[in-house]
Amino acid sequence: MPVESELVVVGAGLFALGLVGFMTRRNLIIMFLCTEVMFQGVLVNLVAMGRIHGQLDGQVFGLFLLVIAAVEAGLALALVVLLFRRRGTLAADAWATMHG
């Protein structure tokens, strides 16, 4: 199996692992980290597809995805800190109901 095919399998595995973690966990920090794992799985697949097709489009788009993931990480962590200060818990069930 060529290296590119192995990269696609690794990327799909990372995405699946992140998805399973996101769906099964109830802690906001863990859910956030699982979305980051899904981003990294997509990034690996973009780079692999760019390498398979012999173009730099996948690498360039992957670089933009890294920038977006970094910005998202900063915003999400700030939001998690704000939510923790408000209710004192990071359980997603505590935030399931909205209060006006």
NORKAZI-V918365 format. One record per backbone hydrogen bond with DSSP energy under -0.5 kcal/mol. NH is the residue of the N-H (numbers start at 1). CO is the residue of the C=O. E is the energy in kcal/mol with one decimal. If there is no record, write none. Layout:
# NORKAZI-V918365
nh:NH co:CO e:E
nh:NH co:CO e:E
This chain:
# NORKAZI-V918365
nh:6 co:2 e:-1.6
nh:7 co:3 e:-2.1
nh:8 co:4 e:-1.9
nh:9 co:5 e:-1.9
nh:10 co:6 e:-2.4
nh:11 co:7 e:-2.7
nh:12 co:8 e:-2.4
nh:13 co:9 e:-2.4
nh:14 co:10 e:-2.5
nh:15 co:11 e:-2.3
nh:16 co:12 e:-2.5
nh:17 co:13 e:-2.6
nh:18 co:14 e:-2.4
nh:19 co:15 e:-2.4
nh:20 co:16 e:-2.6
nh:21 co:17 e:-2.3
nh:22 co:18 e:-2.4
nh:23 co:19 e:-2.2
nh:24 co:20 e:-1.7
nh:25 co:21 e:-1.9
nh:28 co:90 e:-2.6
nh:31 co:27 e:-2.4
nh:32 co:28 e:-2.2
nh:33 co:29 e:-2.4
nh:34 co:30 e:-2.1
nh:35 co:31 e:-1.7
nh:36 co:32 e:-1.6
nh:37 co:33 e:-1.9
nh:38 co:34 e:-2.0
nh:39 co:35 e:-2.2
nh:40 co:36 e:-2.2
nh:41 co:37 e:-2.0
nh:42 co:38 e:-2.1
nh:43 co:39 e:-2.3
nh:44 co:40 e:-2.4
nh:45 co:41 e:-1.9
nh:46 co:42 e:-2.4
nh:47 co:43 e:-2.3
nh:48 co:44 e:-2.4
nh:49 co:45 e:-2.7
nh:50 co:46 e:-2.3
nh:51 co:47 e:-2.0
nh:52 co:48 e:-2.6
nh:53 co:49 e:-2.3
nh:54 co:50 e:-0.6
nh:55 co:50 e:-2.2
nh:60 co:56 e:-2.4
nh:61 co:57 e:-2.6
nh:62 co:58 e:-2.1
nh:63 co:59 e:-2.0
nh:64 co:60 e:-1.8
nh:65 co:61 e:-2.1
nh:66 co:62 e:-2.1
nh:67 co:63 e:-1.7
nh:68 co:64 e:-2.4
nh:69 co:65 e:-2.5
nh:70 co:66 e:-2.0
nh:71 co:67 e:-2.2
nh:72 co:68 e:-2.6
nh:73 co:69 e:-2.2
nh:74 co:70 e:-1.9
nh:75 co:71 e:-2.3
nh:76 co:72 e:-2.8
nh:77 co:73 e:-2.4
nh:78 co:74 e:-1.8
nh:79 co:75 e:-2.2
nh:80 co:76 e:-2.5
nh:81 co:77 e:-2.3
nh:82 co:78 e:-2.1
nh:83 co:79 e:-2.5
nh:84 co:80 e:-2.4
nh:85 co:81 e:-2.2
nh:86 co:82 e:-1.5
nh:87 co:83 e:-2.1
nh:88 co:84 e:-2.3
nh:92 co:26 e:-3.5
nh:94 co:91 e:-0.9
nh:95 co:91 e:-0.5
nh:95 co:92 e:-0.9
nh:96 co:93 e:-1.2
